[in-house]
Amino acid sequence: MMPPNATLLQNSEYKSWLKDLKKKVLHAQLKAAVKVNTRLLQFYWELGEEIVLRQAQSSWGDGFLKQLSQDLMAEFPDMKGFSERNLKYIRQWILFYSVDKAIGQQAVAQLAQIPLGQNLKIIAGRMGTLSLCPSYYYFEIYV
């Protein structure tokens, strides 16, 4: 005698429904990942703006980013992105796209569609390596 689910797995209606369900799950997972990435990029943008602002207005000295990195990594040990190097990249990312206020606001919406790593590759030349994008005005070619 066959197990009850063996008959079900041979049923074309069930198999079709299961296939559609799997597609929906994968689609929902992808949409969730994109939303998380978008929100994380918005957070990094806000963090970068705060870093630039605090460095301009405060007299916390050269060790500011190092200390901030240590404090954030201690509080959020499972979260990547808070190394001193990454904080410098995030700061540079803000400075690159904040040529003027209007461009900066436009950039946030566009940049949220691109992972942070790809954003950093676009502006890499500003950080001492070969750049894909010499200035903001070439940015749209790479987006």
N, C-alpha and C positions, 0 to 999 in steps of 0.2 A: 504494500500500500504506500502511495506517495504522501509525503508530508503536505498539509493543507496549503502552505505557502508556495510549494512548487507549482501548483496549478495556477495560483495567482500570478506568479512570475512569468507564466506563459500567456497570460491574458493580454491581448493587444491593447485593450482600453486602459488597463492598469499600467502597462509599460509606457504608454503614451502620456498618461497623467503624471507618472513618476518622472519621466524625462522633462516635462514642463515644470514640475516642482523643483527639480535640480537646477534648471535654468534660473528660476526665480530666486532660489537661495544664492546662487553665484552672483546674480545681478544685485541683490540686496547687499551682499558682502562687499562688492565693488563700490557701490554707492556709499556705503558706510566708510570705507577706507578713504574715498575721495573727500568726504565731509571732514573726517578726522585730519587728513592732510591739509585741507583748506584752513581749518581752524588753527592748526599748529603753525602754519605759515603766517596767519594773521597775528598769532601770539608772538612769533619771532620778530615780525615787523614792529609790533608795539615794544618789545624788549629792546630792539635795536634803536628805536627812537628814544626810549628812556636812557639807554646807555650814552648816546650822543649828547642828549640834553644834560645828563648828570655830569659827564666829563667836561662840558662847556661851563656849567654853572657851579660846580663844586670843586673844592680843593682837596680831593681825596688822594691825589697822587698817582704815581705810576702803577702801584700795586692793586688798584681798584678792580680791574678785570680778573686778576688772579684770585683775589679774595672773593669776589662775586661768584666765580666759577667754583671755588671750594665750597662755599656756602650752599649754592644750588645743588651741587652734586651730593653733598651730605644729606640734604633734605629730600632729594629725589634720586636715590641711587640707581633705580631701574630705568630712568629716563635718559636717553642720549641727547646730546646737543648742548651741554653746558660746560664743555671743556673750555679752557682759556682761549685756545685756538679758535673754537667755534664761535665764541662770543666776539672775538676780533673779526671773524668772517661776517657775522651778523651785523656788526657795526659798519663794516665796509660795504655790505649789501645796501644798507640804508643810505649811506653817503653817496653811493653810486647812483641809486635811483631817485634821490631827492635833489635833483638838479634845481628844480623849483617846486613850490608847493603843489601846483596843479599836476605836474608829472608824477610826483610822489603819490598823490591820492589815486591817480589812474593806475599806477604801477601795482599797488596793493591788489586791486581786483584782478589784474592780468597775472601777476606773479603767483597768486594763490592757486592757479591752475597747473603750476609747474613745481615739482619737488624741490626742496631747498638745495639739494646737491646739484641739480641741474642749474639752478639760479647761480650758485657759486661758480660753476664752470663758465657760465656766460661772462661773469665779471672777473674771472681769475687774474687777468693781466693787471688789474688794480691791486692785486695781492701778491705780486712778484712772480707770477708764472704766465705762460702764454695765454692771452685772452682771446676768446671767441668774439668779443664785443668791445671795441675800443672806447665807446661812449654810449650813453643812454640812447642816443638817436639811432643807433644801429640795433638796439634791443629788439624791436619788433620783427626783425629778420629771423631771430632765433626763437621767438615765442610761437 
